[in-house]
């Protein structure tokens, strides 16, 4: 009730264990804290907080306009409602290396299990769009070193995202990622791989935990859990999936109401009030005040 029952360090240790247990762990993106609780209820391994989703939720494009404070606030709101480890996107670190170090410290204080930082220039863009630019390797190495130095908890996982494949080719991207590991990255995030052979190659040539991004409508085919397991990846994120599902259904529902004039024909596509209250653990709050949960929610369509 109210908040997670686990400490941030317990969740970080759980995340660390996942990276070394030989399995593939699924981290759907949560578009809000309630969604994070739903992800936990469905039995997933962890929760991901996407920068693109934070920006979209604010009705902004994913080009670095959403600021550090908005990112940290959403990360904290998410981490405190779930017992699952959650990690988040911090774009390019919100400034020079010193800012990256401070951002990591703030993410750690917010209760997250880790974060990833990328090698794009600002203004950045979605990793699966054309026209990206990346900083030179030395600049990214400096970012990572600063970010690593910003940690207090050694179990906090620092992930280096490499966007260089689309800009410089796979060979150069692999060379970059080797340097990122030497600089202090615990896990690598090779963005926008073209096909399974590229996923296989980065796994073969880089001896640290690996993260796969299975975002819809992007450069990479949507690989299955078994395929990614066979490729030897450790974590897979579905960053924008829940937001796309929710917005798709919201738009269809709005179209129905506009056309028909009421919502009677779409009640079966909605989350029932009963299920929402269950997800919120409404009844448990009666421990503080018996008058809060002194009603029953029936099964009639209007409820």
N, C-alpha and C positions, 0 to 999 in steps of 0.2 A: 504494500500500500504506500502511496505517496511517492516513494523513491525506490531505487534499486536496493536490494538487500546485500549487495556485494561491494567491497571497496574497489576503488580504481586499480589498486595494485593487484588484487585478486583477478580482475578481468584482464589486466595486462599479462599476468602470468599465464592465464588460460590462452590468450592469443599467442604468446611465445611458444607454448606447448603445441598448438596447432601447426605452427610453422615447421616443426620438426618431427611430427608424428607420421609422416608419409602419406597422409590423406589429402583430399581436395576439400576445402571448406568454402561454403557458399555464404556470401555477404550481400543480400539484397540492399539496395538503397532505400532509405526511409525519407519520404518527402515531408514528414513532420513527426513529432514524438509519438503521437498515437499510432502511426504506421510502424514505428520501431517496436512498440509493444505487440502489434499484430505479427510482425516478423518473428519475435520471440515465441509467441503462442503457436505459430506454425512449425516450430522446431528447427529453424535455421541455426547456423553456427555463429553468426554475428551480424552486425548492422554497419552499413556504410553510409556516410554523409557526403553527398556529392556537391561540389561547388557549383556545377551547372544547375542543379536543382535548387540550391539556395538562391542563386540569381533569378531563375525562372519564377520561383515563389514570390520574389519581390518585383516581378514583371520587368526583369532586366535581362539583356543578353549576356552570355557567358564570355565576357571580354574584360574581366577584371574591374568592373564598376562596383560590384558588391564589395564592401570593405571588411577589414579584419574584425571589427567589432561584431558585425552581422554574422560572420562565419562562426566566431567563437560562441556567440549567444546560441546559435542553432546547435552547435556541437554539444554544448553543456546541457541544453534542454533535452537532447536525444540521449546522451549518456546516462542521465540521472533517472530515466524511466525504464531502463532495461538491465537485466542481469547479464546480457550478452556483451562481449567485447565489441566496442564500436571504434572505427577509425574514420578519419575525415581527410578531405582534400583541403590543402592550403594554397593552391595555385602556385605562384612563384615565391611565396613567403612574405608578400606585402611590403616589399622594399629591398633595401640592400641587405647584405649578410647579417648585420646586427639586428635588422627587423625580422629576418627569418628565425634567428635564435629566440627573439622575444615571442614570436608567434608560437613556436614550439613550446615554450614555457607556458604560455597561456592555454594552449590546447591540453597540455598535461594537467594544469590546474583545473581545467574544465571536466576532467574525469575520463578523457578519451584514452583508448589503448594504443593509439598510434596516429600517424598522419603521413600523407605523401606530398612531396614538393617536386616541382617540375622544372625542366630546363628551357622553357619558352622565354621569349622576351615579352615585355609588356608594351601594349595591351595584348594579352594572350587570347587564345581562342580554343574552341572545342578541339580535342585531340584528333577527331575524325573528320575535320574540315581541311580543305586545301588552303595553301597560302600561309602556313605556319612559319614562324621564324624561331630559331633557338639561339641561346647565348653560346659563347665558346666554352669548351670543356673546362678551362681553368676557372671561369666565372661560376659554373655550376658546382665544381668541386669546392670552391670557397663557400657557396651557399650551404652545401651539405655539411661541411665541417662546422660551420657556424650553428646550423640546426642541431647537429649531434651534440655540440658543446652546450646547447641550450637545455638539454635534458637534465632532470634531477633523478628520475627513476630509471635505472638501467634496463628495466623491462619494457619501457616505452619503445614502441617499434617505429623506426624511421624508414620510410619507403621513398626511394628515388624513382620518379617517373621520367622516362626518356622519350621525348617526342621526335628524336632525330632521324628515325627510320624514313619518314616521309620527306625529310629535307636533305639528308646526306647519304642515305642508303643504309642497308643493314650492317655492312661491315663496320662502318664508322660508328653506328649506334652501339654495336657490341663493344667496340673499343672504349666508347664513352662510359658505358655501364660498368666496365671493369674498373675504370677510374672512380666511378661513384661509390663502388663497394670499398675501394681503398680509402676513400674519404670518410667512411663511417656509415653508409647505408646498410640497413639490416636486410632489406628486401628490395627487389627490383620490379618495376612496373613498365614493361616495354609496350608503348602505346601504338595502336593502329598497325598491328602486324597484318601482312597481306594475306597469308594463308597458313595452314597447319605446319608446313615445312619451316616457316619462319619461327613459329612458336617452338617447334622442336629444336631448331638450331640455337636459339637463345637459351633454352633450358640446358642443352648439352654443353654450351661454352661458358655458362655462368653458374658458379657453384654456390649460389645462395638461394633462399626462398624466392619464389616467383609468383607474381600476381597477373591474372588475365582479366581484361576488361571486355565483358560481353554486353556491349551497348547496342541497342537496335539501330538499324539504318546507318551503320557505320562502314568502315573499311574492312572489318574482319567478318568472316562467316560466324554465325552464332553456333559455337561448338557446344556439344553436350557435356554434361558432368563427367560421363565416362570417357569421352575423348580427351578432356582436359586432365583427367586422372591418368590416363595412359601416357599423356605427354609429360607428366611429372610436375604439373603446376600445383601450388600449395593453396592459393586463394583465388576465387573468382568473384568479381563484383558485377551486379546488375544495376548500374547507377541510377538510371532514369526510369526504369521499368514501372515502378509503382506510380510515379507521377503521370506517366503516359497513360496507364490504365485508368487512373482516377479522372484525368482531364478528358480522356476519350468518352468515358461514360457520362461525365458531367455535361459535355457538349451535346451528346445524344439525348440526355434527359431534358436539357433546356429546349432543344428543338421540338421534343414531344410536347412540352408544356405550351410553347409558343403556337404550335399547330393545333393541338387538341383543346387546350384551355384548362387542363387539370393534370394531376399526376397519378390518377387512379390506374392507368395502364402500365405504369413503370414501378409500382411498389415492389414487385418481386425482384427488381434489379438493385434495390436499395439495401443497405445494412439496416436491419431492424433495430428499433430502439432498445429492445431486450439485449441484443448482441453488443450494441455499443456500451450499455451499462455493464455488461459482463467484462468487456475489454478494459473498461475504466476501473473495474473492481469496486464498483459503487457500494456494494453491500458491506465491504470490509470497513468502510468509513463509519459504520454504525458503532464501531468500537469506541469512537469519540463522542458520538451523539446518536442515540437510538432513534431520534426523530428524523434523521436524514434519510433512512431507508425503511420507511414504514408503509410501503405500498407494494402492489404487485403489478407487473407489466404483462398484459394478456397477449393473446395471439391474433387479435383482430387486425385487419389490414390498416386501419387508421392509426395504429400504435407503432 
